[in-house]
Amino acid sequence: MTSRSARSWLAALASGALLCLTSCSAVTLSAVAPASGTAATSGPASGAGSGAGPGHPLTRVHDPRRVTGTVQGHCAYRDGGQLPDPRCTPGSADPAVTQGNIRQTICRPGYTKTVRPSASQTDRFKYDVAYPAYGTPRSEKTELDHLVSLELGGSNDATNLWPESPPTPNPKDKVENALHAAVCDGRVTLAAAQNAIASDWLTAEKKLGISASGE
């Protein structure tokens, strides 16, 4: 091989090696890095879990005047029956009630009568579904309660109903009234009130900066 041929061969070899190195690096990087504008999805989304809160919006169920859904598995009370199991009863809302139509829905007198199921339906759900799920004796007196109340646009789905064991009168009623008044007065958004009461009705007023006395 002449010196000229050797130089040409070495130059070609170096060029090929450089091209291979460059292209191999590009392929490796494109396989590892997400494409521009594509979000990486490694693991569950932030805020995932039971209960309502940021990143975990309430389930929406449109079921006026009828009880829907069922409860799967064993459920456990919290705070002596005042709070439900968030795995079984995380709360849910009616998509027909929106911030834009509260004057025609929840803020209109008599609204809850148009969406509340009959006593026969709620009693059947209470004793045949909710009691077995929560391990409640049939002889125990409870109130089948909506976690997100109907006056706040709650649904009649199983995800929003549980056999509550409160004192009488139920202190949750005052919280529901206070949140309802705050929403209708424009002091609190509908979504904020729904999420606060679904998360923990005992702390909902404090979380929203309102009080029952201000209803």
Secondary structure, DSSP 8 states (H G I E B T S, - for coil): --HHHHHHHHHHHHHHHHHHHHHHHHHHHHHHS--TT-----SS-TT-SSSSBTTB--EE---TTS-B----S----BGGGTB--TTT---EE-TT--GGGTTTTTTSTTGGGGT---HHHHHHHIIIIIHHHHT--TTS--EEEESS-GGGTB--BGGGEEEE---SS-HHHHHHHHHHHHHHTTSS-HHHHHHHHHH-TTTHHHHHT--GGG-
